[in-house]
Amino acid sequence: MEGPPQGLKPQTPAEPNGEQEARRAAEENMRRDMIATILDGAARERLSRIALVSPERSQQIEAVLLRMAQTGQLRGKVTESQLIELLEQMEEAQSKTNTKKTTIVYQRRRDFDDDDDF
């Protein structure tokens, strides 16, 4: 008797890849549409520039904005200045959680005959 033991079903994916991709694409479109209705033009442009530099940060911001919209915390469209304020609040919150202070050490090259150029 080959196959899985009695009572166990063979493992099969819950959905074929085509359905998963279609669902993912539909969710992405719905998310993009909601962001477009939440943000005004300048704020949407700033968020897209942030996405170019740091896609993870952009996704975090979008998640916060969507959550705020779903809970009714947003009144009207978010302007660029409001988005900047939200970014600053997020930065402060992250800096409080990251107590590690970064230091920059400059190491300059020193040539052998640097001081003897008379």
C-alpha positions in Angstrom: 0.0 0.0 0.0 1.8 3.1 -1.2 0.8 6.7 -0.7 0.0 8.5 2.5 -1.1 6.6 5.6 -4.8 6.2 6.1 -6.5 9.4 7.3 -3.9 11.7 5.9 -4.4 13.5 2.6 -1.6 14.2 0.2 -0.4 17.8 0.4 -1.7 19.9 -2.5 -1.6 23.6 -2.7 -4.8 25.3 -1.6 -5.0 27.2 -4.9 -3.2 26.9 -8.2 -0.6 29.5 -8.9 -2.8 31.3 -11.5 -5.5 31.9 -8.9 -3.0 33.1 -6.3 -1.4 35.5 -8.8 -4.8 36.8 -9.9 -5.9 37.4 -6.3 -2.6 39.1 -5.5 -2.9 41.3 -8.5 -6.5 42.2 -7.6 -5.5 43.0 -4.0 -2.7 45.2 -5.3 -5.0 47.1 -7.6 -7.5 47.6 -4.8 -4.8 48.9 -2.5 -3.5 51.2 -5.2 -7.0 52.6 -5.8 -7.6 53.2 -2.1 -4.2 55.0 -1.8 -5.2 57.1 -4.9 -8.5 58.1 -3.2 -6.8 58.8 0.2 -3.8 61.0 -1.1 -3.9 64.1 -3.1 -1.6 64.5 -6.2 1.5 65.9 -4.4 1.3 63.4 -1.6 0.9 60.6 -4.0 4.0 61.8 -5.9 6.0 62.0 -2.8 5.0 58.5 -1.8 6.0 57.2 -5.2 9.4 58.8 -4.8 9.8 57.2 -1.4 8.9 53.9 -3.0 11.8 54.3 -5.5 14.3 54.7 -2.7 12.8 52.4 -0.1 10.0 50.1 -1.1 9.7 48.6 2.4 9.2 52.1 3.9 6.7 53.0 1.3 4.7 49.8 2.1 4.8 50.7 5.8 3.4 54.1 5.1 0.7 52.8 2.8 -0.3 50.3 5.5 -0.6 53.0 8.1 -2.6 55.2 5.7 -5.0 52.4 4.8 -5.4 51.5 8.5 -6.1 55.2 9.4 -8.7 55.4 6.5 -10.4 52.2 7.6 -10.7 53.4 11.2 -12.0 56.8 10.2 -9.1 58.8 11.4 -8.7 60.6 8.1 -10.9 63.5 7.1 -10.7 64.2 3.4 -7.6 63.7 1.3 -4.1 63.7 2.9 -2.0 66.5 1.6 1.7 66.5 1.2 2.3 68.4 4.4 0.2 65.9 6.3 2.2 63.1 4.7 5.4 64.7 5.8 4.1 65.1 9.3 3.2 61.4 9.3 6.6 60.5 8.1 8.2 62.5 10.9 6.0 60.8 13.5 7.0 57.4 12.1 10.7 58.4 12.2 10.4 59.5 15.8 8.7 56.2 16.8 11.4 54.2 15.0 14.1 56.2 16.7 12.6 55.5 20.1 12.5 51.8 19.5 16.1 51.8 18.1 18.1 53.1 21.0 21.3 52.1 19.3 23.1 55.3 18.4 25.1 55.3 15.2 28.5 56.9 15.0 30.5 57.8 12.0 34.2 57.4 12.1 36.3 59.1 9.4 39.5 57.3 8.4 41.7 59.5 6.3 44.5 58.1 4.3 47.9 59.5 5.2 50.6 59.5 2.6 54.1 58.7 3.6 55.6 62.1 2.6 52.5 64.2 3.3 54.2 66.7 5.7 57.5 67.0 3.8 56.3 68.9 0.7 58.5 72.0 1.2 
